[in-house]
Amino acid sequence: MAGEGEKKPVLEMIQADGADEGCVTFVLHDEDHTLGNSLRYMIMKTLDVEFCGYTITHPSESKINFRIQTRGERNPCRFIFFNLLFPIQSPQITAAHHMKGF
């Protein structure tokens, strides 16, 4: 837990001891269904993904537990998650960058 004055992490990766890289839970802080559902939809379109889902722990918390399970270790969950997460965010960053002058 982040103490006073410390910045809490935006993203955490949780993996059970001894588990392979084909089954990982990511915790996204300060996010809601907007990112969770979009990301789940895009990840489920990936052929190597066997299961993908997310939960929001409580309506008053803005935290998502995002679970991915892949078929085998050819495409680890980390690789799939980060390759799909950043293209979703980059149009917003680009738009914010272009609107900076306005």
Order of alpha helices (4+ residues) and beta strands (2+ residues): beta-beta-alpha-beta-beta-alpha
